[in-house]
Each structure stands twice: as structure tokens, then as C-alpha cells.
Amino acid sequence: MIDTAITRRSLVKSAAVLAATPAPLFARSPATPAVGRYLGLTEQGVQAFKGIRYGRAERFARPVAEPWTGPRTEAQKFAPICPQRGLDGEPQSEDCLFLNVWTPEANPAAKRAVMVYFHGGAYTTGSVTDPLTHGARLAAQGDVVVVTVNHRLNALGYAWLKPFGARYADSGNLGQLDLILALQWVRDHIAAFGGDPARVMVFGQSGGGAKIATLMAMPAAKGLFHSAATMSGQQVQASGPMHAWARTQALMAALKLAPGDVEGLRTLPIERLVEGLAATDPVMGSGPAYFGPVLDMTNLPRHPFWPDAAPQSLSVPMILGNTHEETRNFLDPRGSRLKGLDWTNLAERMGREVKIDLDPQWVVDQYRAREPGWTPEQVYYAATTAGRSWPGQVIEADERAKAGAQATWVYQLERPSPVDPLRGAAHTDDIPYVFGTLDAAGSFSGTDAGAQALSKTMMGAFTGLAKTGRPGIADWANYALPARATMVFGDAVRMENDPRGWQRELWATAPYVQPGT
């Protein structure tokens, strides 16, 4: 799900949560593995190399690759993350092009499948230092090499400055170009860590999934990955250049820079630039301003999934998934949005949150007619989920099916959190199942037998795709029209055709607009 108003990290991983996290999640041994110039460490029986620089970049410029050879370097701790709002407890720096590797064995002869993870945060926030996305357990239990990537975000990665001249021609997609550079690093160097550069899978949650969808339409990314999985992350359309320019101008106004003072923007202290990210978005009318991939006709010459699925990636096997009640993550059932909710105010409150322009009262009436036993709260979360981001996933899967892509699989996570009964199966809740980080800070999965069984199944599905180009679940049917076969991940795992089909049809009566675009 892509939404600029709030992200998983601002909800789950505050500085207070980090401060309360006990001692290292994974036990370390004295062993110090080495690959080339990099000295790693041992975590939970696998070899970890953290904070490997894959590139460098000046502000608003294309990244350049980091040389492979050089002086001996420790790679034993995470490097700084991209400057952003809301994560004051972590080291931040514009010098943030670093990745992390976990491998069962840094043996060039091993040729294990490689899984490269891109983090969420709506192109604006986030990082892969989140304990939920540490890769030791996935590497160990899945017998794969795991790579996680940090890159430039927000205005640093996506502000549209091309109107200021050719020097800034790539500015609207620099964050994506960082990811492409990281994938080129994987292609060139992952064999030294025991990985197979011919079997590289990208996967990402929320904004990370959207970044993958965008890469699937970027010519420079072609051939750099061989399978993909998106988890509650979709990018049907990119931002248009005129909207992107309006946002850049809004940022400059918030920073009290003259409209033409691009040099001031380029040299502004980073702390001030980050403050300006709170600017009101001139397109959506609220803040913070959205910065995401721009249809620049060079790096990104078309929308990812409009008017159809980008042909260059139809042969890439792909898993697409969402959770059953996405919006329970960021529309707090204990908060003001739900306080006093009843049938008299449901339509107005629901209408504030959806991204498809339908009469809210008509929508409520349809839900009540179809599910007369539902409470206002049940309708609220069903409608805000189905009318907000889920349609983007449906469109992507449908467009792949229409174009004849045979290797597409869709899932829905419906296992409710045993930790928080009001949470249901919410946005981000699939992350710990795939990574095996059930007990990490920020996880709502619990660690009971049901959680462990589902984690084994989902991890097997994802690692199977990385290894073979097919999910590691034998009876997971391909997604095709009109059946829309979907794997439902709950305490019981089952196949179901077109779950929530009537809601899909209801919201399809009006056009979907990608949030932020």
C-alpha cells in the first residue's frame, strides 16, 4: 500500500520501540567471515555482511558504482539510512547507498538463489534496519542468500528538477536508479557470497513492492532480476511530470527558496531540507508532499501497469499479495477515527479514506445490503481496504493475465493477529511470516504453533519462487481470468477463486487512481 500520510515505520518502529528492544535479536559467534575486502560476522549460524557500500551519489545526481577492490573494510553493522522525517533514533546521512548480505556460506561454488528485499515507506521513509527484515533466519531456514538495500528517498530520490536543466534530467527517478545500481552490484558480486546471479528474486512490502512494480517498466532494470514478489505494494501509474513539478515548487516554497533557486535547494543543509518535506501536497491538498517515480520518458518511459502491464516484464514470474484488512494498521481502531462510529457518520468517515471516487453513502448501502450482519466497524475496514490500495493489486494481476503472462500467483493474508485482537490481518503483517522474524520488535504474528506453521509455508512459497521460478506450494494455481485463483494464508491455507469478488466489482465501477499520482 502506498500512502504518503502514514507509513509502517512511523507506526511500529519509533525511537521508543528501538530503545526498548532487548539485546541483539540474533546470537553472534567470534567467527569473522571474509569476502574480498569485507569482514563480516556470524549471526544465527549464517554469515552476515552489513553496511556494504554499493554506490555513491552527489545530491540530485545519478549514483556511481563503488569499486569492488580496496582497503580491508569491516561490514559488521548497519550503515546510516536516508535522511527522513520520523526516524530520529537512527543514524541518517545522504551517503546512504549501502546494502546487507546474509548467506549460509560465502562459497562461490554454492550458487544459492538470491532474494533482494526493498523496504516500504511510500518512497518517503523507511529502511532495512527494521528488525522485521533482518535476513539471518530467511537465509538459514530458506537456504538462500538474502540482500537488503537502502537507497535515496523522498525529495532526495524523487524530486522532479528537470525543468532546471539537463543536469537534473534523472532527478525524478534517482531512488529507482539507486536500486538498479544495487541490482547491478548483485549481478557482479553476489557469487562471491555464495549466490547465483542467474537466480535473483526481488521482493518488497508496501513501498518496496511499488518500487518493484516500477522497475518492471524501467528498461535499465531488464534482466537484473528473474522473479518478483510484491506484498501490499503496487504502482499502477507513476507521477506525471507536471504534478511532480508542482510538488517540487511546493517544497521550495516551504523552504523559503525562490522558485528558480535550484542551487539553493542543492546546497541547503540536509536538516532544513528534511523539515521542508512536511510541505502540503499541492495535488492532494494535504501533507506531506508526495515524492515518487516520475514518468520522465527516459528512465521510466511508460506507466508500470497502465494502460497495460509493461511488456518487458511479462516473462518474470511474480507473486502479488495483500492483507485482508490493510487499513487496521494505520486507521487505529482505538483512535479518534473510530471513536463514536455508527451508521449515521460511517459514510462520511469512510469517504475520507478511500481513493476511488464513489458516493460514500451508496457504498455503505451496498455493503449493508450484501452483509446485513456486519457492524459499522466491519464495513469501515472492509471498505477502506477495498477502496484504497487493494484495487491496485487486482489491476496488476488482471493486466498480467490479460497480456498472457502465465507465471502469476496471488495471495491474501487473512490470519488475524493473536497479539492484538483489534488488528485483524493488517498492512505489514505478512513480513514476519516471510522473514521468519516472528518474535522481532514490531511483529504482530505471535510465536505460537500456528504462526510457526504459516511462516514455514509462506517462507517456502517465496524461496521456492526464488529457486525455481514457481512458489514452493504445489497446489498454488496460476492467476487467470475470470477465476482469479488466490491462495488464502490463514490458520488453514487454501485456494479460493476471487475472494471478496463482490467488493472487487463494487469498487471497479469507478476508476482507480494511484495514491500520490
LONUVEX-100923 format. One line per 4 residues: for each residue z, x, y of N, C-alpha, C. Coordinates in steps of 0.05 Angstrom, whole numbers. Layout:
N
Z:X:Y:Z:X:Y:Z:X:Y  ...
//
This chain:
517
0:17:-24:0:0:0:0:18:25  -17:10:44:-18:26:68:-9:9:91  13:17:103:24:2:126:38:21:145  29:22:170:39:42:188:67:36:199
77:11:195:102:4:207:126:16:191  121:21:165:144:30:149:133:44:124  148:63:114:139:77:90:162:79:71  155:86:46:175:90:25:195:111:33
186:133:46:204:154:52:224:146:73  216:130:92:235:122:113:256:103:102  251:90:79:270:72:67:288:85:47  276:103:30:291:114:8:302:141:12
286:158:28:294:186:30:301:193:58  323:184:67:333:192:93:348:218:90  355:230:112:371:255:111:397:250:97  408:226:101:434:220:89:432:219:58
410:208:48:406:208:19:404:237:9  388:253:24:386:281:15:412:296:15  428:290:35:454:304:37:472:296:14  469:271:4:486:261:-17:475:269:-45
451:280:-47:440:287:-73:455:310:-85  466:306:-109:481:328:-121:463:351:-130  472:375:-129:462:399:-141:434:396:-153  421:416:-161:393:414:-168:389:395:-191
367:379:-189:361:359:-209:356:372:-236  343:396:-235:336:410:-260:352:436:-262  362:442:-286:376:467:-290:357:490:-289  366:513:-277:349:536:-275:360:559:-293
341:574:-304:349:597:-320:342:622:-304  352:646:-313:347:670:-299:317:679:-301  302:667:-319:275:676:-323:259:674:-298  243:694:-292:226:695:-268:197:699:-276
183:677:-281:155:680:-289:138:690:-265  116:703:-271:99:714:-250:70:707:-257  55:698:-236:26:694:-239:14:707:-214  -3:727:-219:-15:742:-197:7:753:-179
6:746:-154:26:756:-135:50:738:-133  50:716:-147:71:696:-143:93:698:-164  118:699:-155:142:699:-172:154:671:-172  155:658:-195:165:631:-197:194:631:-208
201:608:-220:227:605:-233:224:586:-256  245:582:-271:245:564:-294:261:539:-288  249:516:-291:263:490:-287:258:473:-312  280:465:-324:280:447:-347:259:455:-368
259:481:-373:242:491:-395:213:496:-388  205:491:-363:178:497:-355:179:517:-332  156:528:-326:154:548:-305:145:534:-279  159:539:-257:154:526:-232:147:547:-211
127:541:-195:118:558:-173:117:540:-148  135:544:-130:137:526:-107:129:540:-81  117:525:-63:111:536:-37:88:556:-37  68:552:-54:45:569:-55:26:561:-32
20:579:-15:1:573:7:-27:571:-4  -41:549:2:-69:547:-6:-87:549:18  -77:547:43:-94:549:66:-78:553:92  -93:558:113:-82:560:140:-100:544:158
-89:534:180:-105:519:199:-93:520:227  -110:524:247:-101:520:274:-101:490:280  -86:482:301:-85:454:307:-112:442:313  -118:420:300:-143:405:303:-168:421:294
-164:440:276:-187:456:265:-188:454:235  -211:459:224:-215:459:195:-196:479:182  -186:473:158:-170:493:144:-187:515:132  -175:539:128:-189:561:115:-171:569:91
-184:578:70:-170:585:45:-153:609:48  -131:609:34:-113:632:32:-124:651:11  -125:677:17:-134:696:-4:-116:695:-28  -128:699:-52:-112:698:-76:-96:724:-80
-107:746:-72:-92:771:-74:-76:777:-49  -55:794:-53:-38:800:-30:-12:811:-40  7:815:-22:33:826:-30:49:806:-47  66:817:-63:83:801:-81:99:780:-65
98:755:-74:109:733:-58:127:716:-76  151:709:-67:168:690:-81:157:662:-78  155:648:-99:146:620:-99:168:603:-114  191:603:-101:215:591:-115:228:569:-99
217:561:-77:228:539:-62:206:525:-46  210:500:-40:190:484:-25:186:496:3  162:495:12:155:504:39:159:481:59  157:486:85:161:465:105:139:443:102
147:419:109:128:396:108:116:392:135  95:375:136:81:369:161:100:356:181  100:364:206:116:350:226:111:320:227  132:305:229:131:276:228:156:264:238
156:238:242:179:223:251:194:214:226  221:214:228:237:201:207:247:219:184  240:244:184:250:262:163:262:287:176  282:283:193:294:305:208:310:324:190
317:315:166:333:332:149:317:353:134  291:354:137:275:374:122:262:393:142  258:418:133:243:437:150:214:428:154  205:428:179:178:419:186:164:441:201
137:442:197:121:462:211:92:454:210  77:460:231:49:456:230:36:473:208  49:495:202:40:512:180:50:500:154  35:481:143:46:464:121:27:462:97
7:479:96:-13:476:74:-3:492:50  15:479:35:27:491:11:26:471:-12  26:482:-36:27:466:-60:47:477:-79  53:462:-100:73:469:-120:61:465:-148
68:482:-167:57:481:-194:80:481:-214  79:463:-233:96:464:-256:79:466:-281  85:485:-299:68:489:-322:86:495:-346  79:484:-370:94:492:-394:92:522:-400
69:534:-392:65:562:-399:42:572:-382  47:593:-366:26:605:-349:10:623:-366  -6:612:-384:-22:627:-403:-51:618:-399  -69:635:-389:-97:627:-384:-111:616:-408
-101:622:-432:-114:611:-456:-106:583:-463  -85:573:-449:-74:546:-456:-93:523:-449  -106:525:-427:-125:504:-418:-114:476:-420  -91:472:-409:-79:445:-408:-92:428:-386
-93:402:-390:-102:384:-369:-84:387:-344  -96:382:-321:-82:386:-295:-80:360:-281  -56:354:-270:-51:329:-256:-42:337:-227  -59:329:-208:-54:336:-180:-44:311:-165
-20:313:-153:-8:290:-140:-9:292:-110  -18:270:-97:-18:267:-68:3:246:-61  20:252:-41:43:235:-35:35:211:-17  53:192:-16:49:169:1:60:173:29
59:152:45:68:153:72:48:145:93  27:131:84:8:119:103:-6:139:120  -12:162:110:-25:184:125:-8:194:148  16:184:151:32:189:175:57:204:168
70:199:146:95:212:138:94:219:109  116:231:99:119:236:71:115:265:64  122:272:39:118:299:28:123:298:-2  116:319:-15:121:321:-44:147:335:-51
164:338:-31:191:348:-37:209:326:-47  201:302:-46:216:279:-56:224:283:-85  250:281:-91:259:285:-119:244:268:-139  234:245:-131:220:228:-150:194:241:-160
183:260:-144:157:271:-151:159:301:-159  183:310:-165:185:337:-177:171:336:-204  156:357:-211:138:355:-234:147:367:-260  173:376:-262:181:390:-286:180:372:-311
191:348:-308:192:330:-332:164:321:-340  147:315:-321:120:307:-328:105:330:-342  109:354:-332:96:377:-345:107:381:-373  133:379:-377:145:385:-403:139:363:-423
144:338:-415:141:316:-433:111:308:-438  95:312:-417:67:305:-419:49:328:-428  60:352:-430:45:376:-437:20:379:-420  25:379:-394:4:382:-374:13:402:-352
-5:411:-336:1:426:-312:2:407:-289  24:407:-273:27:388:-251:26:404:-225  10:393:-206:7:405:-180:13:383:-159  30:389:-140:35:371:-118:29:384:-92
18:369:-73:5:380:-49:16:368:-23  23:386:-4:28:377:23:4:384:41  1:369:62:-22:372:80:-16:361:107  -35:363:125:-31:353:152:-32:322:153
-15:310:169:-12:281:171:-15:272:200  -14:246:203:-13:233:229:-35:244:248  -28:248:273:-48:258:292:-58:286:285  -41:302:273:-48:329:266:-71:329:245
-71:309:228:-91:308:207:-114:288:212  -110:269:231:-129:247:232:-135:237:261  -125:250:281:-132:242:308:-162:247:313  -176:228:325:-205:230:330:-210:242:357
-219:267:356:-223:282:381:-253:290:385  -270:281:368:-298:288:370:-310:283:398  -302:261:412:-314:257:439:-308:280:458  -289:297:451:-283:320:468:-302:344:463
-319:341:443:-338:363:438:-340:372:409  -361:388:403:-367:396:376:-344:411:363  -328:425:379:-305:440:369:-287:422:352  -286:396:358:-268:378:345:-282:358:326
-306:366:317:-323:348:301:-309:338:276  -292:354:264:-279:347:239:-252:334:242  -243:330:267:-215:323:272:-206:298:258  -223:278:255:-214:253:244:-208:253:214
-215:275:201:-210:277:172:-199:303:163  -184:317:181:-173:343:174:-153:341:151  -137:320:150:-119:317:128:-133:315:101  -156:301:101:-172:300:76:-184:327:70
-193:341:90:-205:368:85:-184:387:74  -159:384:82:-137:399:70:-135:394:40  -137:368:33:-135:361:4:-158:372:-11  -182:372:1:-205:383:-12:-201:413:-16
-190:427:4:-184:455:1:-164:460:-21  -144:443:-24:-124:446:-45:-138:442:-72  -156:423:-75:-171:419:-100:-189:443:-106  -200:455:-86:-216:479:-90:-198:502:-100
-174:504:-89:-154:523:-99:-149:518:-129  -145:493:-136:-140:486:-164:-164:495:-181  -188:488:-172:-212:496:-187:-213:526:-192  -206:541:-172:-209:570:-173:-186:585:-186
-162:574:-186:-139:590:-193:-121:577:-215  -125:551:-221:-105:538:-239:-106:549:-267  -128:562:-275:-129:573:-302:-107:594:-306  -101:609:-285:-80:629:-287:-53:617:-293
-49:592:-287:-24:578:-292:-25:562:-318  -46:566:-334:-49:551:-359:-64:526:-357  -77:520:-335:-91:495:-331:-121:498:-337  -133:475:-342:-162:473:-348:-176:463:-323
-191:479:-308:-205:469:-284:-226:448:-290  -233:445:-315:-253:424:-322:-240:397:-329  -213:397:-328:-198:371:-333:-177:368:-311  -186:361:-287:-168:357:-265:-167:327:-258
-143:316:-259:-139:288:-251:-123:287:-225  -132:271:-206:-116:266:-182:-102:240:-186  -77:238:-176:-63:213:-177:-45:212:-152  -39:188:-142:-24:186:-118:-14:158:-115
9:155:-101:22:129:-97:20:122:-67  15:97:-61:14:86:-34:-7:102:-18  1:115:4:-19:131:19:-33:152:3  -19:162:-18:-32:182:-35:-55:170:-51
-52:145:-59:-75:131:-72:-97:126:-53  -91:119:-28:-111:114:-8:-127:140:-2  -113:163:-2:-126:188:2:-146:193:-20  -139:186:-45:-157:190:-67:-181:171:-64
-177:146:-57:-199:128:-54:-218:138:-33  -208:150:-11:-225:162:10:-240:186:-1  -227:203:-16:-241:227:-27:-264:218:-45  -262:195:-57:-283:186:-74:-309:179:-59
-308:179:-33:-332:175:-16:-338:199:1  -325:222:-4:-329:246:12:-346:265:-4  -370:272:5:-388:289:-11:-375:316:-18  -359:327:-1:-347:353:-7:-327:352:-29
-317:329:-37:-298:326:-58:-311:322:-85  -337:317:-86:-351:312:-111:-348:335:-130  -340:329:-155:-338:349:-176:-311:363:-176  -294:359:-156:-268:373:-156:-247:359:-173
-251:334:-181:-233:321:-199:-249:304:-218  -238:300:-242:-253:288:-264:-241:261:-273  -218:254:-263:-207:227:-267:-188:222:-244  -180:197:-241:-163:190:-218:-146:166:-225
-122:164:-212:-105:141:-214:-92:136:-188  -93:111:-179:-80:103:-154:-59:82:-160  -36:86:-147:-12:69:-152:-5:55:-126  -12:30:-123:-6:15:-99:-18:29:-74
-41:41:-78:-54:55:-56:-84:50:-56  -95:38:-35:-123:32:-35:-135:36:-7  -160:43:-5:-173:47:21:-201:35:18  -203:9:25:-229:-4:24:-247:5:46
-236:4:71:-251:14:94:-236:37:107  -250:55:120:-238:75:137:-236:64:166  -223:79:183:-222:71:211:-249:76:224  -257:58:241:-281:62:256:-276:82:279
-296:97:288:-292:117:309:-283:106:335  -291:81:342:-283:70:368:-253:63:367  -244:51:345:-216:45:343:-200:72:342  -210:91:328:-196:117:326:-194:130:353
-215:128:370:-215:139:397:-194:125:414  -193:98:411:-173:83:427:-144:92:420  -140:99:395:-113:108:386:-107:136:397  -127:153:397:-123:179:409:-116:177:439
-130:159:453:-124:155:481:-96:143:485  -88:126:467:-61:115:469:-40:137:465  -45:155:446:-27:177:441:-25:195:466  -48:201:479:-48:218:502:-33:205:525
-37:178:528:-23:164:549:7:165:545  16:162:519:44:163:513:56:190:519  39:210:516:48:238:522:45:246:551  36:226:567:31:231:596:11:253:601
-10:254:584:-32:272:588:-55:257:600  -70:271:617:-94:258:628:-114:252:606  -130:231:609:-148:223:587:-167:245:577  -173:264:594:-191:285:586:-178:311:579
-151:312:578:-137:337:575:-133:344:545  -155:349:531:-152:356:503:-138:383:500  -141:401:518:-128:427:516:-98:423:518  -89:405:535:-61:399:536:-51:388:509
-67:371:496:-59:360:470:-58:382:449  -77:400:451:-79:422:431:-56:442:434  -45:445:458:-25:466:462:3:454:466  6:428:466:31:415:470:52:424:449
77:429:457:97:435:436:98:413:415  100:421:390:98:402:368:119:380:370  143:387:381:164:366:383:155:344:401  142:350:423:132:329:441:110:313:428
92:326:414:70:311:401:81:291:381  101:299:366:113:281:347:126:257:361  139:262:384:150:240:399:129:219:406  105:229:413:83:212:421:72:194:399
78:201:374:69:185:351:80:157:351  101:152:367:113:125:369:96:107:386  74:117:397:58:101:416:49:74:403  48:54:419:38:28:410:9:29:402
3:19:379:-25:19:369:-41:-1:386  -63:9:399:-78:-9:416:-95:-29:401  -99:-25:375:-115:-43:359:-97:-65:346  -75:-56:335:-57:-75:322:-36:-87:340
-32:-75:364:-13:-86:383:16:-80:378  21:-62:360:49:-54:354:49:-25:347  72:-13:344:74:15:338:85:20:310  83:44:301:70:67:314:39:66:310
25:82:326:-4:82:324:-13:92:297  -34:80:287:-45:87:261:-64:110:263  -60:131:247:-79:152:244:-86:155:215  -112:152:209:-122:154:182:-151:163:182
-163:165:158:-191:175:157:-210:159:175  -229:174:186:-248:163:205:-276:164:194  -291:143:198:-319:142:189:-335:160:209  -336:186:203:-348:205:222:-378:211:215
-388:200:193:-416:202:184:-423:230:175  -404:248:173:-410:275:162:-390:280:139  -365:285:145:-346:289:124:-342:263:108  -342:241:122:-339:214:110:-362:197:120
-385:197:105:-409:183:115:-411:154:108  -391:143:94:-391:115:88:-362:106:82  -357:79:82:-331:69:75:-327:73:45  -303:78:36:-298:83:7:-306:60:-11
-299:35:-4:-306:13:-22:-318:-11:-8  -332:-5:14:-347:-26:28:-373:-15:37  -396:-29:33:-398:-55:21:-397:-55:-9  -395:-31:-21:-393:-29:-50:-377:-4:-56
-373:2:-81:-359:27:-89:-377:50:-85  -367:72:-73:-383:95:-68:-396:105:-94  -422:107:-94:-436:114:-119:-428:141:-130  -421:160:-113:-415:187:-122:-392:189:-142
-375:168:-143:-351:169:-160:-350:148:-181  -372:134:-185:-372:113:-206:-368:124:-234  -375:149:-238:-372:161:-265:-344:173:-269  -327:172:-248:-300:183:-250:-282:162:-263
-271:167:-287:-252:148:-299:-228:143:-280  -220:118:-278:-200:111:-257:-181:89:-267  -155:94:-262:-134:74:-265:-127:64:-237  -124:38:-234:-114:26:-209:-91:8:-215
-69:10:-200:-46:-7:-205:-31:-15:-181  -16:-36:-183:2:-46:-163:27:-57:-176  48:-62:-160:72:-74:-170:73:-104:-164  89:-118:-179:88:-147:-177:98:-159:-151
118:-145:-139:129:-155:-114:131:-131:-94  108:-121:-86:107:-98:-69:126:-100:-45  126:-122:-32:139:-124:-6:169:-125:-7  181:-128:-31:210:-127:-32:221:-99:-25
204:-79:-24:212:-52:-16:218:-52:14  201:-63:30:203:-59:59:208:-85:74  209:-108:61:218:-132:74:245:-139:60  266:-127:71:292:-126:58:303:-155:53
308:-161:27:319:-188:21:347:-192:33  360:-171:41:386:-173:54:385:-171:84  360:-168:95:357:-163:123:351:-188:140  344:-183:165:340:-205:184:316:-222:177
295:-211:165:272:-226:159:277:-249:140  297:-245:122:303:-265:102:326:-283:110  342:-275:130:365:-290:137:357:-318:147  368:-338:135:362:-365:143:335:-375:136
322:-362:117:295:-370:109:296:-397:95  279:-416:103:277:-441:89:249:-452:93  244:-476:83:217:-487:84:208:-492:113  226:-495:132:218:-501:159:207:-476:174
216:-452:166:207:-428:180:192:-409:163  188:-416:137:174:-398:119:146:-391:128  130:-410:136:103:-405:144:101:-384:167  118:-388:187:117:-370:210:125:-342:202
147:-340:186:156:-313:178:137:-299:159  126:-314:141:106:-303:122:81:-294:137  73:-310:157:48:-304:172:50:-278:187  74:-270:195:76:-244:209:69:-220:192
71:-223:166:70:-200:148:44:-197:133  28:-218:131:3:-217:115:-19:-205:132  -40:-195:119:-62:-182:132:-88:-197:129  -87:-221:118:-111:-238:115:-106:-262:132
-126:-269:148:-123:-289:169:-128:-318:158  -107:-329:146:-108:-357:137:-85:-372:150  -88:-398:153:-67:-415:164:-41:-412:147  -20:-401:158:4:-396:141:15:-422:129
15:-444:144:26:-469:132:8:-479:109  -18:-476:112:-36:-483:90:-29:-466:65  -25:-440:70:-18:-422:47:7:-432:34  28:-437:49:54:-447:38:49:-472:22
33:-490:32:28:-515:18:15:-510:-8  -4:-491:-9:-17:-485:-35:2:-474:-55  20:-456:-46:40:-445:-64:59:-467:-74  67:-484:-57:86:-505:-66:73:-525:-85
47:-530:-81:33:-548:-100:30:-535:-127  25:-509:-127:20:-495:-152:46:-488:-166  67:-481:-151:92:-473:-163:115:-489:-150  117:-514:-157:137:-532:-144:166:-523:-148
171:-507:-168:199:-498:-174:207:-473:-159  188:-461:-144:195:-436:-130:212:-441:-105  229:-422:-99:245:-424:-75:229:-413:-51  238:-417:-27:224:-405:-4:222:-374:-7
243:-362:-17:242:-333:-20:221:-324:-40  219:-338:-62:198:-331:-82:170:-334:-70  166:-355:-55:140:-359:-42:135:-336:-22  155:-330:-7:153:-309:14:144:-283:2
157:-274:-19:150:-248:-30:123:-249:-46  118:-271:-59:92:-273:-73:69:-272:-53  72:-288:-31:50:-290:-11:47:-264:5  69:-252:13:66:-227:28:55:-204:12
61:-204:-15:48:-184:-32:19:-190:-36  12:-215:-43:-15:-222:-50:-33:-223:-25  -22:-226:-2:-38:-228:23:-37:-203:40  -27:-181:29:-23:-157:45:-39:-134:35
-32:-123:12:-45:-99:2:-58:-103:-25  -47:-120:-41:-58:-124:-68:-88:-131:-67  -98:-147:-48:-127:-152:-48:-144:-127:-47  -134:-106:-34:-150:-82:-33:-154:-70:-60
-133:-70:-77:-136:-60:-104:-156:-78:-120  -154:-104:-116:-172:-122:-130:-201:-116:-122  -206:-112:-96:-233:-107:-86:-243:-81:-99  -227:-60:-99:-236:-35:-110:-244:-38:-139
-227:-51:-155:-232:-54:-183:-257:-72:-187  -259:-93:-172:-282:-111:-174:-308:-97:-167  -307:-80:-146:-332:-66:-138:-340:-46:-158  -321:-32:-171:-329:-14:-193:-341:-29:-216
-330:-53:-222:-341:-69:-244:-369:-79:-237  -373:-88:-213:-400:-97:-204:-420:-75:-206  -412:-51:-200:-431:-28:-199:-435:-16:-227  -422:-27:-247:-426:-18:-274:-409:5:-283
-388:12:-268:-370:33:-277:-355:24:-301  -358:38:-323:-346:29:-349:-317:38:-352  -310:59:-339:-284:71:-344:-265:64:-321  -256:39:-321:-237:29:-301:-215:13:-316
-190:20:-309:-168:6:-321:-148:-3:-299  -137:-26:-302:-119:-37:-281:-92:-44:-294  -71:-39:-278:-44:-46:-288:-28:-60:-266  -8:-74:-275:12:-87:-257:40:-81:-268
57:-69:-251:85:-64:-259:101:-89:-253  114:-100:-273:130:-124:-269:159:-121:-278  166:-97:-288:194:-94:-297:212:-93:-272  231:-113:-270:249:-113:-247:269:-91:-248
278:-82:-225:297:-61:-224:324:-70:-236  335:-55:-255:362:-62:-265:384:-52:-246  376:-36:-226:395:-24:-208:401:-43:-185  381:-57:-175:383:-75:-153:370:-102:-160
386:-122:-167:374:-147:-176:356:-161:-156  360:-155:-130:343:-168:-109:317:-154:-105  313:-131:-118:289:-115:-113:265:-124:-129  269:-135:-153:246:-142:-169:231:-116:-177
204:-119:-179:187:-96:-184:172:-90:-158  182:-71:-143:174:-67:-115:157:-42:-111  145:-40:-88:129:-16:-80:145:9:-85  132:29:-98:142:55:-106:156:55:-133
161:32:-144:178:32:-168:164:43:-193  138:47:-192:124:59:-214:126:90:-214  134:102:-192:134:131:-190:153:144:-211  178:136:-214:195:150:-233:187:146:-262
174:124:-268:164:120:-295:143:140:-303  125:145:-284:103:164:-289:113:193:-289  130:200:-271:140:227:-269:164:233:-288  175:212:-299:199:216:-316:224:222:-301
224:216:-275:247:222:-258:265:198:-254  273:186:-276:287:160:-276:314:163:-261  327:186:-263:353:189:-251:352:204:-224  329:207:-212:327:221:-187:336:204:-164
344:217:-142:351:202:-118:328:185:-109  333:160:-103:312:141:-95:300:125:-117  307:130:-142:296:115:-164:311:89:-168  296:67:-173:308:41:-179:303:33:-208
295:51:-224:287:44:-252:310:41:-271  333:54:-264:354:56:-284:347:77:-305  366:83:-322:361:103:-343:366:91:-371  367:65:-373:372:52:-399:349:55:-418
352:45:-442:332:48:-462:305:36:-454  306:13:-440:282:0:-431:267:18:-411  281:30:-393:269:48:-373:256:72:-387  271:83:-406:260:107:-420:235:100:-437
235:76:-449:212:68:-465:188:64:-447  192:51:-424:169:45:-406:159:71:-394  177:90:-387:169:116:-377:152:130:-397  160:130:-422:144:143:-443:116:131:-444
114:105:-442:88:91:-444:71:97:-420  82:95:-396:66:100:-372:59:129:-369  77:147:-375:71:175:-374:48:182:-394  50:170:-417:29:174:-437:2:163:-428
3:140:-414:-22:129:-404:-36:148:-384  -20:158:-366:-31:176:-345:-39:203:-356  -22:215:-372:-30:241:-383:-54:238:-402  -56:216:-416:-79:211:-433:-105:211:-417
-104:198:-393:-128:198:-376:-135:226:-367  -115:242:-361:-120:270:-352:-132:286:-375  -122:282:-399:-131:298:-422:-158:290:-433  -163:264:-434:-186:254:-449:-205:237:-433
-197:229:-408:-214:210:-393:-209:181:-401  -189:176:-418:-181:149:-425:-151:148:-424  -139:125:-416:-110:123:-416:-99:127:-445  -75:138:-447:-63:142:-473:-51:117:-485
-64:95:-482:-56:69:-495:-80:58:-508  -80:56:-534:-105:50:-549:-116:22:-542  -99:2:-537:-109:-25:-533:-112:-33:-504  -113:-13:-486:-116:-19:-457:-146:-24:-452
-153:-49:-448:-181:-57:-445:-192:-49:-418  -218:-43:-417:-231:-37:-392:-231:-62:-374  -230:-57:-348:-231:-78:-328:-260:-86:-324  -266:-111:-328:-293:-121:-324:-291:-150:-314
-313:-159:-302:-314:-187:-292:-327:-204:-313  -318:-229:-315:-297:-242:-299:-269:-240:-311  -265:-226:-334:-240:-227:-348:-217:-213:-332  -223:-191:-318:-203:-176:-303:-179:-168:-320
-184:-156:-343:-163:-148:-361:-144:-129:-347  -118:-134:-350:-97:-120:-336:-75:-113:-355  -66:-88:-355:-42:-80:-371:-17:-87:-354  0:-103:-366:25:-110:-352:48:-93:-363
59:-77:-346:81:-59:-354:108:-73:-347  121:-82:-368:148:-94:-365:165:-84:-387  187:-98:-392:203:-91:-415:187:-94:-441  168:-113:-440:147:-116:-460:121:-108:-447
105:-92:-460:79:-83:-450:57:-100:-463  40:-111:-446:20:-130:-458:-5:-129:-440  -27:-138:-452:-52:-142:-438:-53:-172:-429  -63:-176:-405:-66:-203:-394:-91:-204:-377
-107:-225:-380:-131:-228:-364:-124:-241:-337  -131:-228:-316:-129:-239:-288:-101:-251:-282  -80:-235:-285:-54:-245:-278:-53:-252:-248  -39:-272:-241:-38:-282:-214:-66:-290:-203
-83:-299:-222:-110:-305:-215:-113:-326:-193  -96:-347:-193:-98:-367:-173:-91:-356:-145  -72:-337:-144:-65:-325:-118:-89:-307:-109  -101:-293:-127:-124:-277:-120:-146:-294:-108
-151:-317:-120:-172:-335:-110:-164:-347:-83  -139:-354:-80:-130:-365:-54:-135:-346:-31  -126:-321:-35:-128:-302:-13:-157:-292:-9  -174:-295:-29:-202:-287:-26:-218:-307:-10
-206:-329:-1:-221:-348:15:-225:-338:44  -213:-316:51:-218:-303:77:-221:-273:73  -234:-259:92:-239:-231:88:-214:-214:88  -214:-193:72:-193:-173:73:-199:-153:94
-179:-146:110:-181:-125:130:-161:-103:123  -171:-79:118:-153:-56:112:-133:-52:134  -107:-53:127:-87:-48:148:-92:-22:162  -93:-23:189:-97:1:205:-126:4:214
-145:-10:201:-173:-6:209:-183:-30:225
//
